[in-house]
Amino acid sequence: MTDFHTHILPGIDDGSQDLEETRRLLAQEMQQGVTRILATPHFYAGRDTEEHFFRKRERALRSVREALAAEDIEREMSAEADLNPTHKTRSRVLHTKEETVQAGDLPGRQEPAGSGHLPEPETTKSSGAEKKIIPEIRAAAEVYYFPHMGEADILPRLCMEGGNLLLLEMPFVQWTESMYRDVERILRKQKLTVMLAHVERYWEFQRDKGVWNAVFDLPVYPQINAGSLLRFRSRGFVLKFLRAGHQVLLGSDCHHSEYRPVNLAAGREVIRKKLGEGALKEMDLLGEELWEHAGK
């Protein structure tokens, strides 16, 4: 399972403010079976220098990967200790100050769960041995629209690392023909794969649906926030959008473990109940395809 929209990197935007909060968000991701995480801190052209943004992102990403690597090593040592009871392992490197959620708890309504370590993630078995799955995390950005961005040289550097997938946040206003032309240039001229962030949030601003329809006639991938499926006001639009046949990717848009948590499991359950297991399988297959092949 892939989370295509997160603000999980610490200290870079209005998402996680430190590594401890990132650990709590990672605990929620793992608890819900997420194995691939796209880290998408906000990028606003003109608000921050490009190199400053990339330095901050690299520093934050490195700290998270080091924490995940330490957790992976700890799990391997723990597994060895289970095979050899006389072997004493060191204490976990990854831990949280606050206790993590129990399996089965609804996102956003967690109760204390004992040790406070990251929960046991999904497992696979290979050659008779059980292998723990630590999520793979890749850097990207949530790029807010700016005029003439279709010509901007920086866009490829803001894509998912190792690919050409760009998470684009459109303006919360009536879309215009110039905005449409920029999206088209990103696709046609720069040959990037465009994922439109949280599309359910723009609909109410589109009194004239002409540009909206034209944008979605382009080969773009709409990204839906799982939380929109948990609110009555937005659920109807999202389900209608899905029933219209759009190929959709799901993201948590998580910012904080309590007030904007990881909620993919609950959102997926709504899709399963309303549209069936097949809709989730199609979504997951699309996510795997983009993760593995976008831009390669």
C-alpha positions in Angstrom: 0.0 0.0 0.0 1.3 3.5 -0.9 0.7 6.8 0.8 1.1 9.3 -2.1 0.8 12.5 0.0 2.4 13.1 3.3 4.0 15.9 5.3 6.0 13.4 7.4 9.5 14.9 7.0 10.4 16.8 10.3 10.9 20.5 10.5 10.4 21.5 6.9 6.8 22.8 6.6 3.5 22.9 8.5 3.6 19.1 8.9 5.7 17.2 11.4 7.8 19.6 13.5 10.4 17.1 14.8 11.6 13.6 14.6 9.5 12.4 17.5 6.3 13.4 15.7 7.6 11.8 12.5 8.0 8.6 14.4 4.5 8.7 15.6 3.3 9.2 12.0 5.5 6.4 10.8 3.9 4.2 13.5 0.5 4.9 12.1 1.7 4.2 8.5 3.1 0.9 9.6 0.1 0.0 11.7 -2.2 0.4 8.7 0.0 -1.6 6.4 1.6 1.1 4.3 4.9 0.0 2.7 5.7 2.9 0.4 5.6 6.6 1.5 6.0 9.6 -0.7 7.3 12.5 1.3 5.8 15.7 -0.2 6.7 18.9 1.8 5.2 22.1 0.4 7.1 24.0 -2.2 6.0 27.6 -2.9 7.9 29.3 -5.7 9.1 32.7 -4.6 8.6 32.0 -0.9 11.8 30.0 -0.4 14.9 29.7 -2.5 15.2 26.5 -4.4 18.5 25.4 -2.9 17.4 26.2 0.6 14.3 24.0 0.1 16.4 21.1 -1.3 19.0 21.4 1.6 16.2 21.3 4.2 14.5 18.4 2.5 17.7 16.4 2.2 18.5 16.9 5.8 15.0 15.9 7.0 14.9 12.9 4.7 18.3 11.7 5.9 17.2 11.8 9.5 14.1 9.7 8.7 16.0 7.2 6.7 18.6 6.8 9.4 15.8 6.2 12.0 14.1 3.6 9.7 17.5 1.9 9.1 18.1 1.7 12.8 14.7 0.2 13.4 15.4 -2.4 10.6 18.7 -3.3 12.2 17.0 -3.6 15.6 14.4 -6.0 14.2 17.0 -8.2 12.7 18.9 -8.3 16.0 15.7 -9.1 17.8 15.0 -12.0 15.3 18.5 -13.4 15.9 17.9 -13.2 19.7 14.7 -15.2 19.3 16.8 -17.9 17.6 19.6 -17.7 20.2 18.1 -17.0 23.7 21.6 -16.3 25.2 22.1 -13.4 22.8 21.1 -10.1 24.4 20.0 -7.3 22.1 20.4 -3.6 22.7 17.3 -1.5 23.4 15.4 -0.2 20.4 16.8 2.8 18.7 13.4 3.9 17.4 11.0 4.8 20.2 8.5 7.5 20.9 7.9 9.7 23.9 4.2 9.0 23.6 2.8 5.5 23.2 1.7 4.3 19.8 -1.6 3.1 18.6 -3.0 -0.4 19.1 -3.9 -2.5 16.0 -7.5 -2.0 15.0 -7.9 1.5 16.6 -9.5 4.1 14.3 -7.1 6.7 13.0 -7.2 9.9 15.0 -8.7 8.2 18.0 -5.6 6.3 19.3 -5.3 4.9 22.8 -2.0 4.3 24.6 -0.4 1.0 23.6 2.2 -0.2 26.0 5.9 0.2 25.1 5.7 3.1 22.7 7.9 1.4 20.1 6.9 1.3 16.4 4.3 -1.4 15.9 5.2 -4.6 14.1 4.8 -3.9 10.4 3.5 -6.2 7.7 5.6 -9.3 7.2 6.4 -11.5 4.2 8.0 -15.0 4.2 10.9 -15.8 2.0 12.8 -19.2 2.0 11.0 -20.1 5.2 12.2 -17.0 7.0 10.0 -14.2 8.1 11.1 -10.7 6.8 9.9 -7.6 8.4 8.8 -4.8 6.1 10.0 -1.3 6.9 8.4 1.3 4.6 10.3 2.7 1.7 10.3 6.5 1.7 11.0 8.7 -1.3 11.4 12.4 -1.5 9.1 14.6 -3.7 7.2 17.9 -3.1 3.7 19.3 -3.1 4.3 22.1 -5.6 1.8 24.9 -5.5 0.8 26.3 -8.9 2.5 29.4 -10.1 2.0 31.2 -13.4 4.1 29.9 -16.4 5.2 26.9 -14.4 4.9 24.9 -17.6 8.2 26.5 -18.6 9.9 26.2 -15.2 13.2 24.2 -15.3 13.0 23.3 -11.6 10.0 21.0 -11.9 11.9 17.8 -12.6 13.9 18.3 -9.4 10.7 18.4 -7.5 9.4 15.1 -8.8 9.5 11.8 -6.9 13.1 10.8 -6.7 14.0 8.2 -9.3 11.0 9.2 -11.4 9.0 12.0 -13.1 5.9 12.0 -10.9 5.0 15.5 -9.9 2.5 16.3 -7.1 0.8 19.5 -8.2 -1.4 21.6 -5.9 -3.8 23.7 -7.9 -5.1 27.1 -6.7 -8.3 27.3 -4.6 -10.0 29.6 -7.1 -11.8 29.3 -10.4 -9.4 27.6 -12.7 -8.5 29.5 -15.9 -7.4 28.7 -19.4 -3.9 29.8 -18.6 -3.8 27.3 -15.7 -5.0 24.6 -18.1 -2.2 25.5 -20.6 0.4 25.3 -17.9 -0.7 21.8 -16.9 -0.7 20.8 -20.5 2.9 22.1 -21.0 4.1 20.1 -17.9 2.7 17.0 -19.5 3.5 17.6 -23.2 6.6 19.7 -23.2 8.3 18.7 -19.9 7.0 15.1 -20.2 6.3 14.8 -16.5 3.6 12.6 -14.9 1.2 14.9 -13.1 -0.7 13.9 -9.9 -3.2 16.5 -8.8 -3.2 16.9 -5.0 -6.5 16.5 -3.1 -8.8 17.1 -6.0 -11.9 17.1 -3.8 -10.8 20.5 -2.3 -11.1 22.4 -5.6 -14.6 21.5 -6.7 -16.5 24.2 -4.8 -14.5 27.0 -6.5 -15.3 25.8 -10.0 -18.5 27.7 -10.9 -17.6 27.3 -14.6 -16.7 23.6 -15.0 -15.2 24.0 -18.5 -11.5 24.2 -17.4 -12.1 21.6 -14.7 -13.4 19.2 -17.3 -10.6 20.1 -19.7 -7.9 19.4 -17.1 -9.3 16.0 -16.3 -9.4 15.2 -20.0 -5.6 15.4 -19.8 -3.7 12.3 -18.7 -3.4 13.5 -15.1 -3.8 11.3 -12.0 -6.2 12.7 -9.4 -5.1 12.2 -5.8 -7.8 11.9 -3.1 -7.2 12.5 0.6 -8.4 9.5 2.6 -9.9 11.9 5.2 -12.4 13.2 2.6 -14.1 9.8 2.7 -14.6 10.1 6.4 -16.6 13.4 6.2 -20.2 13.6 5.1 -19.7 16.9 3.2 -17.0 15.5 0.9 -17.7 11.8 0.8 -20.5 12.1 -1.8 -18.3 14.0 -4.2 -15.4 11.6 -3.9 -17.6 8.5 -4.4 -19.3 10.1 -7.4 -15.8 11.0 -8.8 -14.7 7.4 -8.4 -17.8 6.0 -9.9 -17.2 8.3 -13.0 -14.2 6.1 -13.7 -11.3 8.3 -12.8 -8.0 6.5 -12.0 -7.4 7.8 -8.5 -4.4 7.6 -6.1 -5.0 7.8 -2.3 -3.0 9.8 0.2 -3.3 10.7 3.8 -2.0 14.2 3.6 -0.9 13.6 7.2 0.6 16.5 9.1 0.2 15.5 12.8 -0.5 12.2 14.5 -3.5 13.6 16.4 -5.3 16.3 14.4 -4.2 15.3 10.9 -3.2 11.7 11.2 -2.6 8.9 8.8 -6.0 7.6 7.9 -5.6 5.4 4.8 -7.1 2.3 6.5 -10.4 4.1 7.4 -10.6 5.7 4.0 -10.0 2.5 2.2 -12.7 0.8 4.2 -15.2 3.3 3.0 -14.2 2.5 -0.6 -14.4 -1.2 0.1 -17.9 -0.9 1.5 -19.3 1.5 -1.2 -17.5 0.4 -4.3 -16.1 -3.1 -3.6 -12.7 -4.7 -3.2 -12.1 -4.4 -6.9 -11.9 -0.6 -6.7 -9.1 -0.9 -4.1 -7.2 -3.5 -6.2 -7.3 -1.2 -9.2 -6.0 1.7 -7.1 -3.2 -0.4 -5.6 -2.1 -1.7 -9.0 -2.0 1.9 -10.4 0.0 3.0 -7.3 2.5 0.2 -7.8 2.9 1.0 -11.4 3.6 4.7 -10.8 5.9 4.0 -7.9 8.0 1.5 -10.0 7.9 3.0 -13.5 7.0 6.7 -13.5 9.8 8.3 -15.4 12.0 5.3 -15.6 
